[in-house]
């Protein structure tokens, strides 16, 4: 049977990030994507114009609906908006026998807040401890731990600070640093440094969602965490290179770049 991945995240009406990016990534990587909508955003290439979180009972019902009937081989989380939603999703994941990739979404590509400040303690205390892999970017590392990353030398310190909250692995995304796009994957003892050339393309909306979904897709196929992350990095690097203009602002990465490159 085709591997199944469940994304628990917000909807992006512009189609570049959130659940829409997750499902496109899963399709591109050969797994079946199912979804739990945690919030609805009015969003386009210019930013987030509005956001409305779903009731906790609706999130719980969606999750149980999928897991109890269809089953999942991996879970990926994105925008969870509030402490209440973070807590219920952490509880649901802890009762699911599948690896979990936690993308601790704090702000959008345009700097719009997507997580209430009051929810940070819940992310630290409830969600990160149930994560197989946590995938924070540098702003999210600072938001969660207070550690500021200004160079590659700071990535180890950032990883240690996030690992202290309990995820089995952490992938610190160094995409905001100058030079090559370098990420650090570590479980506290083993280290994998992932490098890719930086593409001169501003159309990178959805990068974080896409990477986390690609990792979850690899885990659902039975790959180890390092294998899943290495393949996910390769996929996202291609998607960033092929990112395209959409609207008047920042366009999305191209989730279907492999299909087009094969034409």
N, C-alpha and C positions, 0 to 999 in steps of 0.2 A: 504494500500500500504506500502511496505517496506520503512522505513525511509531512506533518502538520505543525504549523507555528501559529501561536496566538499573540497578536499585538494588543496591548492594553494602553490606549493612548488617545490623544485628542484628534479631532477632525480638522483638517486644513482645507477650507473651501477653495483655495487656489490650486490645490493638488500637488504642491511641491514638497510638503513635509507631512509630519503627522501620520495618521493611519493610511492616508492615500500613498505616501512614499513607502511606507512599510509593506503594503500589499503589492505594490509594483515591484519592489525589491524581491519579495518572496516569489512572485511569479517568474521573474527573470532568473532566479537561482534554482528553480525547479521544485519548490515546495508549495503546499497548499496553505494559503494565509487565511486566518479567521480573525475577527476583531471584536474588541470590547471598546466602545466609545465612552471615554471619560469626560469629554468636554467638546463643545462645538465652538469653533472660532469663525469669525468673519475675517478673512485674511486674504491678502493678495501680494503682489510683488513689492508693494510699498510698506507693508507692515500688517499689524493686527489691529483691526478696527473694533473688535468686540470679542468677548469670550464668555461662555455660559457653561458651568460645570453640570454634569449629570447627577441626579440623586444617587446616593449610595446604594439604595435597593436596586436601581436600574443597572448599575455597574456589576453588582453581585449576581443579578439574574442573568445578564449577558454571559458572564464568565462561566457560571454553572451550566448554562445552556450548552455551551461549546464543549467544555471539558467533560461533562458527564455523558454526552452522547458521542461526539466526534473524537474526543481525545486529542492530546497534543504531545509533541516530542520536544517542544521548547516554548518558552514564554518570553516576550519582550515587552518592557514597559517604557512609556514615554511621558507625555504631559499628564500629570496627576492632579494638578491645580491646588488641592487643599489637604490639610492634615487628615481629615476624615477619610478622603479617598485613598491617600497613601496608606493609612492603617488597614483599611479593608483589603486593598490589593496585596499588601504584604501578607496578611492573614491567608488570603486565597492561594497565593504562591506557595506559602509554607506547607499547605496541604496538597500540593500537586507534585507528583513524582516526575518532574521534568526540569532540565536546567533553565535558569532565568537570567536574561540579559537586562540589566537595569541601566537605562539612559536617564540620569537624574536631571531632566530638563528643567532649567530655571528661567531662561530668557530665550526669546526668539532670535533669529538671525538679525533682526532689526533692532534688538535691544528691548523689546516689549516683555514685561514680566509674565511668566506663565506658571509660576508657583508662588503661592502665598508665603511670606516670610515665616509665618507661624507653622508652616509645614516642614521646615528644614529639620527640626528636631525629630519628626516622624521619619523622614528620609534616613537620617543618621541612625536612629534607634530601632526602626522596624524594617525598613525596606532594604538598606544595604546589607544587613546580616543574612538575608535570604537570597542574595544575588550570587549566581555562579560567576558572572563577569559584570563589573560596573564600568561604564564608559563615559566618564565626565570629560568635558572640555576644560580649558584652563580657567574660564570664568566660573564654571560650576565647582571646580576644585577650591577656588577662593571662597565661594559662597558657602561651601560645606565645611571647609577646614580652616580657612583663614590664611592658608599658604598661597603666596603669590609666586607664580612661575614666570621668570623673566629670561631664562636661558635653559638650554638642554641640561645643564648641571642641576637645575632645580627639579627635574622630573622625578628623580628617585625620592626626593623629600616629599613631593606631592603624592606619589604612589603610596609611600609609607603612611601618610596621614589618612588617606582614604581607606587603606587596608585595615587600619586600626578600628574601623567601624564594622568589620566583619565579612566583606565579600571574599569569596575564594580567590578571585583574580581581579585585577584592575587594569584597565587600558586607559592611560592618560594620553589624551589627544593633544598633540602639540602643534596643531595646525595654525594657531595664531602667532607662533614664533616666526622670526625671520629665517630665511634660508629654506632648505629642504623641509618637506612635511614629515616630521619625525614623531612617532608615537612610542610609548613605552608600555609593554605588557609584562606584568609580573605578579607572582603569587607571594612575593616576599622573599623567595629563595631563588627561583629561576627568573631570568630576565630575557626578554625578546625585544630588540630594538627594531622598529619597522620604519624604513625610510622610502620616500618616493619623491620624485622631482615635483617642485611646485609649479602648477600650471597658471599662466597669466589669464585667469578667467574669473570675473566677478560673479558669475552666475552659479552660486554654490548653495542655494536654498535647499534645505533638506539633508545636508551632508551627515549630520549626527544621527538622525532617524534612520537613514539609509545604512550607515555603518553598523549600528546596533542590530538592525533587522538582518543584515547579511551575516553577522556573527551568529545570531539565533538560528538562521537557516542552516548554517554549517553544523551547528551543534545538533540540530534535529536530524541531520543526515548521519550522525554518529562520529563526526570529526572530534578530535581533541580540541581543547580551548586554543592552544597555539595555532593548530592547523586552521581552525575556523576563522581566527583573527587575521592570519596571513592572507587567506583567500578573500576575506571581506575587504581588507585594505586594497588588494589588487582591483577588486570590483569597483570600489568607491573611487579610486584614483582614475579609472577609466571614465566613470560617470561624471566626475568633476571636469575632466578634460573636455568632455562632450556637452557640458552644461550650456544651456541656450537662453537667449533673451525671451522674456515673457512679460507683457505689461511694461510699465514705465520704470520699474525698479530692478531688484535682484531676481533673476530667473532661477529655475531649478537645475539640479544636476539631471543628467539624462539616464534614467533607470533602464532604458532599453538600448543602451549604446552597443551592447554586444550583438543584438539583432541587426542593427543598422550596419555595423562594421562587417557583418557576414554577407551583406547584400552585394 
